[in-house]
Amino acid sequence: MPGDDASATPAGGSAPAGTAAPGRSATVDNLPIELTTFVGRHNELAETRRLLRTARLVTLTGIGGVGKTRLALRAAEKVRGSFPGGVWLVELGELSDASLLVNVVAGTLGVLAPADKPLEDALVDKLADADCLLVLDNCEQIVDAVAALCDRVLRRCRRVHILCTSREALRAAGEVLLRVPPLAVPGDADEITPAGLVESDAVALFVERASAAARGFVLTDGVAGDVADICRRLDGLPLAIELAAARLRTLSPSQILERLADRFALLTHSGRGAPTRQQTLRLCMDWSHELCSPAEQRVWSRVAFFAGSMDMEAAAAICGADGLLDIVTSLIEKSILMREDSDAAPARFRMLETLREYGQEKAREQGHADEVVERLTLWYCDLAGTAHDEWIGPRQLEWIARLERELPNFRDVLDRCALQDPQRGLRTAVALFPFWNARGLFSEGRYWLDRMLAQDDGMVSVELATGIFADCVLTASQGDLEAALALVARARATGTASADPLVHGIVALTDGIAALFSAEVDRARALLEVAVAVLGGPGTEEILHLSALTMLAFAYELGSDSERAGRCFEQALDITAARGESVFRSYLLWGTGVSLWRSGRGEDAAVRLKEGLRVADDVGHPLVAAVCLEALAWIAAGDRDSSRAAALLGAADALSHRTDSVPTFLPALLVHHREAEQGIREAVGKRTFSRAYRTGAELAASGDMRSLLEPAAPPPRVAASPTPALTTPADPRANPLTRRELEVAALIGRGLTNRAIARELVISQRTVSGHVERILAKLNLSSRVQVAAWVVRHQSVP
């Protein structure tokens, strides 16, 4: 028996011999005996049984081949004890004349009418006192007649329940719908092992049917990946999976997978007992197509070219808006389209891969496939351009969410452009660069930009220079300096061939960023100053200007010019605040946090870094979140909160790995990572460090890192410490120092050099120097000797 909508044992037109008619006291039915194992569907089965207890008309809906009939029969089997009048299966799949509906139902139940009485009246009279369940299978082709009959029976027969299967709802009074989804398939991130895969209902069904088709078939490590891919490609449709499993008589799983590009030719030859429409996948799709109106067929063949989900705006751009809402609603009711289960606004719809391929085939047959593809390509290229134009603004987070939802469609469009129109593809890829950068999709962005740039037509333009810049940023962000420098060489050649000042500004920006990632700080600063001067002028893109300003701030900071770095950071932050922008703001908050920490203002730095982490979380940028956590780890290490510091490092590494980058981001900052990690390891030991590091990585994976953001309670002072504690005077003006500055002052009182203090506190010498300068300024002192004297006056020896 196929595992979808058809029973292999037809019920016929009269009650089977040896059974009692509805209304008799004996428990009777005409349910066919199951010939194959029922696989999965535990949730749907439980929900169907629950609904039959609370509703009198339940309809299982779903696309052909999804398993509605098999689920209905198993549910009917499970509840048969609750219906003394029997459970009666009425098969309507081969019925196309609605006027014969009553005859088929009456024949199944053994109802005969006197010559002077309509058969429908006799049927209703017979069921009037029956406590039975009617299972009306495959109602879609005469759905209006079924709805009318159900309405009359339920109004006159108070103890009758009806369970229907249909590709669309009956829309009858009191009807309760249960949509039957495809079987669960393995996720892309699931572990591909036989033990793990059989947890998927789709794989379990394939293995069950494969074992019957090819004796000795076993799900081994060698075929597990192919089986998982087959089930994914077939959308978890039971009919398609069973047809594929049957092919194991002559093909291996890998050969089946290779041939799924033409699935309608491959997936044929179901059992002879199956209804005609279920004997091949194509016939199953043909059946659904014939149930649609011409307008619905037209929309089906157009929305089939969306690679992912779509909203109504996109569908209208491709299909036209006239009557589209009603058509989409009808296609959802017929299970051709599915609304995505999400809270996203606006609502989005998608189509199973099998239905997409069928719709595209129909479009090609009718000769309008090229037109649809061009309209869809133009729509998405324009959408990317609009997102780019509005990127530096208050709608940025909305655009990030929207572009993420549209990623499958953009990938399809970019692939098509790379083959047919690389210049349009480059414009679209450049427009999407801020999104890829914001979401840490560095590898994907590089892939598309590399493909488009490889087909350069030799024309020098601002667009070409911007594409090289974008590719260089993503490449350098992953630490691939060799590839980044190759892009810089290409950028310079572009600048040489152009007299456009804007091209030269973009080339300087590209070169400066690469220099910064190569730790050539002085060279980077000079180039980025040129870039800011050019790109800050009228008529230039704010994305380029903010990029130049942000990277120049880092160049100043790494060149020990904290004053100018601070001015650049604040100028850029003011722009982002005025425009309601978030992505650059997250980078800038991290940068200012690092700058504050390097100048010894750890508490102020932590405030900025936590704010940067919050904004990065809003954006969904794993790399900015990683670098903020990394810098917080440096602060925690300096505060001797070593276990938390180790956990922060683990969380930072875990997040940065998602982007194939490193949590220090800029190579010149790597020294701080090494100092912090070495100090933490020495403070807590290898085992404790590893345990805390793993905890941080696990928290990052769970998305809940709140416990990492607050410092632990400071450990109690050891009484035998040779460093006297410093008391805080009653008058706060007498001691304006922070806790960290008090520690540094106490060590100065012991005569330690800056290098020795750095080693003692596990911080950098630069940080110690900053602390010393602020201690002198706050206490209005001019020498370390005076600091030591101040320590003596304020120390308290236990």
Secondary structure as GFF3:
##gff-version 3
##sequence-region A 1 798
A	DSSP	alpha_helix	42	54	.	.	.	ID=ss1
A	DSSP	beta_strand	57	61	.	.	.	ID=ss2
A	DSSP	alpha_helix	68	79	.	.	.	ID=ss3
A	DSSP	three_ten_helix	80	82	.	.	.	ID=ss4
A	DSSP	beta_strand	87	91	.	.	.	ID=ss5
A	DSSP	three_ten_helix	98	100	.	.	.	ID=ss6
A	DSSP	alpha_helix	101	109	.	.	.	ID=ss7
A	DSSP	alpha_helix	119	127	.	.	.	ID=ss8
A	DSSP	beta_strand	133	137	.	.	.	ID=ss9
A	DSSP	three_ten_helix	140	142	.	.	.	ID=ss10
A	DSSP	alpha_helix	143	156	.	.	.	ID=ss11
A	DSSP	beta_strand	161	166	.	.	.	ID=ss12
A	DSSP	beta_strand	175	179	.	.	.	ID=ss13
A	DSSP	alpha_helix	194	197	.	.	.	ID=ss14
A	DSSP	alpha_helix	201	213	.	.	.	ID=ss15
A	DSSP	alpha_helix	221	233	.	.	.	ID=ss16
A	DSSP	alpha_helix	238	246	.	.	.	ID=ss17
A	DSSP	three_ten_helix	247	249	.	.	.	ID=ss18
A	DSSP	alpha_helix	253	258	.	.	.	ID=ss19
A	DSSP	three_ten_helix	259	262	.	.	.	ID=ss20
A	DSSP	alpha_helix	263	266	.	.	.	ID=ss21
A	DSSP	three_ten_helix	276	278	.	.	.	ID=ss22
A	DSSP	alpha_helix	281	290	.	.	.	ID=ss23
A	DSSP	alpha_helix	294	303	.	.	.	ID=ss24
A	DSSP	beta_strand	310	311	.	.	.	ID=ss25
A	DSSP	alpha_helix	312	319	.	.	.	ID=ss26
A	DSSP	alpha_helix	324	333	.	.	.	ID=ss27
A	DSSP	beta_strand	338	339	.	.	.	ID=ss28
A	DSSP	beta_strand	348	350	.	.	.	ID=ss29
A	DSSP	alpha_helix	353	366	.	.	.	ID=ss30
A	DSSP	alpha_helix	369	389	.	.	.	ID=ss31
A	DSSP	alpha_helix	396	405	.	.	.	ID=ss32
A	DSSP	alpha_helix	407	420	.	.	.	ID=ss33
A	DSSP	alpha_helix	422	438	.	.	.	ID=ss34
A	DSSP	alpha_helix	442	453	.	.	.	ID=ss35
A	DSSP	alpha_helix	462	477	.	.	.	ID=ss36
A	DSSP	alpha_helix	481	496	.	.	.	ID=ss37
A	DSSP	alpha_helix	501	517	.	.	.	ID=ss38
A	DSSP	alpha_helix	521	535	.	.	.	ID=ss39
A	DSSP	alpha_helix	542	558	.	.	.	ID=ss40
A	DSSP	alpha_helix	562	579	.	.	.	ID=ss41
A	DSSP	alpha_helix	583	598	.	.	.	ID=ss42
A	DSSP	alpha_helix	602	619	.	.	.	ID=ss43
A	DSSP	alpha_helix	622	638	.	.	.	ID=ss44
A	DSSP	alpha_helix	642	657	.	.	.	ID=ss45
A	DSSP	three_ten_helix	667	669	.	.	.	ID=ss46
A	DSSP	alpha_helix	670	684	.	.	.	ID=ss47
A	DSSP	alpha_helix	686	702	.	.	.	ID=ss48
A	DSSP	alpha_helix	706	709	.	.	.	ID=ss49
A	DSSP	beta_strand	725	726	.	.	.	ID=ss50
A	DSSP	three_ten_helix	732	734	.	.	.	ID=ss51
A	DSSP	alpha_helix	739	749	.	.	.	ID=ss52
A	DSSP	alpha_helix	754	761	.	.	.	ID=ss53
A	DSSP	alpha_helix	765	779	.	.	.	ID=ss54
A	DSSP	alpha_helix	784	794	.	.	.	ID=ss55
A	DSSP	beta_strand	795	796	.	.	.	ID=ss56
###
